[in-house]
Amino acid sequence: MEQLVAWTVDLWSELGPEDEDWGEREAQAQRDSLAMTQQRPAEAAAQIRIVSARLGAEWAAGLANHGLLNADPKRPEIVIPPHDLAYRVGDVVAVSCPWTPTVTTRRGGYHAAVRWPWAVLDPDSRYRPDGSFAFPVDESTEPWWPYQLRPQAAELDEGDRCVVGIPPIRCYVVRSDRYDPPMDDGFLPRLTASIALLPAGSGYSGAADVWLERAEPIEMKLLHRPYGALRSGDVVDDADGRRLQFVPPFLFYADGGRVRPAWPLALVTRGVTPPPDAVDAVATATALGSHPDEIERWLTCSEVPYTAALAEELFDET
């Protein structure tokens, strides 16, 4: 698999119409890319990350010079997400939304649209949505979304009554975003934050955006948070004397490179000098066990089909 990824990366990065064998090389790159999609998504993505890293600074700098990649080949940028959002990457949550009556507004060969019962249109928006949301007739053709119809979209015709909601499900957060200024998507209130979810047990694939500031009576309960005593951006010292910065869900960096910390951890800074109770909480949480144990607990709770090494690779944004 790793060799396949390396060959394909080289082919796509070097491919150009001026090459005499351009057509044959493109076809081979497409075949290799297709072979990668037949692997488990988590494994393919992790191998692509690994090979890309091994190509080194020269390859990254070459892409940057051609305008394809804006990256510092010497020290990757560490993206520190906001720490004050209600949910963060890696959180395992219980999600539900009560079944709410609505009506089918349109039925086509591939989708059934229903009036969104909680929609509040934004009169000042540059968009003009009609307040309907479309559901695929064949759910396997589109990414997972937590909201469902009863009856299902395949059984509905225009004008049919139905209900929309989220049956109780356990999910994990793969992205947590903030918008400043608030995002205009045609509805009110304009969004300042969102999260993206995948159902427990699924691999790393297209996640579903969920808006927590809208009128939908969505219910969400935090079940598990890896490194719950730490906040995004916290600086800690580990048992080996290294000074590390924490990025959720379980990543630590030193000098731009990711490392695995040795427990126990000592909280050093939280933007400012941390309060004593925060220092004690981190020391207590990491007094027994290890970093691999923390990841294994998350894997058990989220039921995702990863190894610990794959989980770290997939959440690493550098």
Disulfide bonds with the S-S distance in Angstrom:
none
